[in-house]
Amino acid sequence: MSSRKPLARSIRVLRRSDAFSKGLLIASVLSLGVVVAGIAMRSRITLLLGAGAAFPVTVLSAEEMYLNGWKAGKRRKS
């Protein structure tokens, strides 16, 4: 029984981080959609708002995916 508790806890943590990664990915896609809308509407303000939101969200998403991959790789090796 005691061996199952740490496994269940790690699965819960993994699910949370997956949800966070998915949320960041969705936010980056939506932000890039605002950039495309700004280009299509030829609106500088919309384009700047979309670019301002897309850059940090995309960087956070890439960082989260990199860290999740690194942690998963580290777990497999040990």
Sine and cosine of phi, psi and omega as CSV:
sin_phi,cos_phi,sin_psi,cos_psi,sin_omega,cos_omega
0.00,0.00,-0.65,0.76,-0.07,-1.00
-0.92,0.40,-0.45,0.89,0.01,-1.00
-0.96,0.27,-0.38,0.93,-0.01,-1.00
-0.98,0.20,-0.51,0.86,-0.05,-1.00
-0.89,0.45,-0.74,0.67,0.04,-1.00
-0.89,0.45,-0.58,0.81,0.03,-1.00
-0.90,0.44,-0.71,0.70,0.02,-1.00
-0.89,0.45,-0.63,0.77,0.01,-1.00
-0.91,0.42,-0.67,0.74,0.00,-1.00
-0.93,0.37,-0.56,0.83,0.05,-1.00
-0.92,0.40,-0.65,0.76,0.05,-1.00
-0.89,0.46,-0.68,0.74,0.01,-1.00
-0.90,0.44,-0.66,0.75,0.01,-1.00
-0.90,0.44,-0.65,0.76,0.02,-1.00
-0.89,0.45,-0.66,0.75,0.02,-1.00
-0.89,0.45,-0.70,0.72,-0.04,-1.00
-0.94,0.35,-0.56,0.83,0.07,-1.00
-0.90,0.44,-0.67,0.75,0.03,-1.00
-0.90,0.44,-0.63,0.78,0.03,-1.00
-0.90,0.43,-0.69,0.73,0.02,-1.00
-0.89,0.45,-0.68,0.73,0.02,-1.00
-0.90,0.44,-0.65,0.76,0.03,-1.00
-0.89,0.45,-0.66,0.75,0.04,-1.00
-0.91,0.41,-0.64,0.77,0.01,-1.00
-0.90,0.44,-0.68,0.73,0.03,-1.00
-0.90,0.44,-0.66,0.75,0.01,-1.00
-0.91,0.42,-0.61,0.79,0.00,-1.00
-0.93,0.36,-0.62,0.79,0.04,-1.00
-0.91,0.42,-0.67,0.74,0.03,-1.00
-0.90,0.43,-0.64,0.77,0.02,-1.00
-0.91,0.42,-0.65,0.76,0.05,-1.00
-0.92,0.38,-0.50,0.86,0.10,-0.99
-0.90,0.43,-0.60,0.80,0.06,-1.00
-0.91,0.40,-0.61,0.79,0.06,-1.00
-0.88,0.47,-0.72,0.70,0.01,-1.00
-0.89,0.45,-0.65,0.76,0.04,-1.00
-0.90,0.44,-0.63,0.78,0.04,-1.00
-0.90,0.44,-0.62,0.78,0.04,-1.00
-0.92,0.38,-0.70,0.71,-0.02,-1.00
-0.90,0.43,-0.62,0.78,-0.02,-1.00
-1.00,0.08,-0.12,0.99,-0.07,-1.00
0.83,0.56,0.68,0.74,0.00,-1.00
-0.94,-0.34,0.90,-0.43,-0.03,-1.00
-0.92,0.40,-0.61,0.79,-0.03,-1.00
-0.90,0.43,-0.71,0.70,0.02,-1.00
-0.89,0.45,-0.66,0.75,0.02,-1.00
-0.88,0.47,-0.70,0.71,0.00,-1.00
-0.92,0.39,-0.63,0.78,0.06,-1.00
-0.89,0.45,-0.69,0.72,0.01,-1.00
-0.91,0.42,-0.69,0.73,0.00,-1.00
-0.92,0.39,-0.62,0.78,0.02,-1.00
-0.90,0.43,-0.56,0.83,0.04,-1.00
-0.99,0.11,-0.57,0.82,-0.09,-1.00
-0.94,0.35,-0.63,0.77,-0.09,-1.00
-0.89,0.46,-0.83,0.55,-0.03,-1.00
-0.91,0.41,-0.56,0.83,0.00,-1.00
-0.92,0.38,-0.65,0.76,0.02,-1.00
-0.92,0.39,-0.64,0.77,0.04,-1.00
-0.90,0.43,-0.70,0.72,0.04,-1.00
-0.89,0.46,-0.64,0.77,0.00,-1.00
-0.90,0.43,-0.70,0.71,0.02,-1.00
-0.90,0.44,-0.65,0.76,0.02,-1.00
-0.90,0.44,-0.67,0.74,0.00,-1.00
-0.90,0.43,-0.67,0.74,0.02,-1.00
-0.92,0.40,-0.63,0.78,0.03,-1.00
-0.90,0.44,-0.72,0.69,-0.01,-1.00
-0.91,0.41,-0.63,0.78,0.04,-1.00
-0.90,0.44,-0.66,0.75,0.03,-1.00
-0.91,0.40,-0.64,0.77,-0.01,-1.00
-0.91,0.41,-0.69,0.73,0.01,-1.00
-0.91,0.42,-0.65,0.76,0.00,-1.00
-0.91,0.41,-0.65,0.76,0.03,-1.00
-0.92,0.40,-0.61,0.79,0.01,-1.00
-0.92,0.38,-0.61,0.80,0.01,-1.00
-0.92,0.39,-0.61,0.79,-0.02,-1.00
-0.92,0.38,-0.60,0.80,-0.05,-1.00
-0.93,0.36,-0.59,0.80,-0.07,-1.00
-1.00,0.02,0.00,0.00,0.00,0.00
